[in-house]
Amino acid sequence: MKYLISDLQSTKLIYLKGFLFFLILLLSSFLILNTYPSLKIFFLLILVIWSSARSYYFMFYVIEKYTDKNYKFSGIYAFLVYLMRQRIKK
């Protein structure tokens, strides 16, 4: 059971995980556009995908590299806890 919750170490599995996330992105986008075919939905999907990537970059790279070099984020929940603690400090 410990193996299931430990950090992923295998380079091949890391690439597989990235590929599977990309596959989920493509299939989900295709299914949404197939269900609601319109340019409006297409552009909204593009915005959601782009803003999600930028938010992730902000949470896990910008904050860590430029704002608080001592803190390492482990996920979105950890980032939200970090923000709440920063607000309490002020």
Secondary structure as UniProt FT lines:
FT   HELIX           2..5
FT   HELIX           11..35
FT   HELIX           39..57
FT   HELIX           58..67
FT   TURN            69..70
FT   HELIX           76..89
//
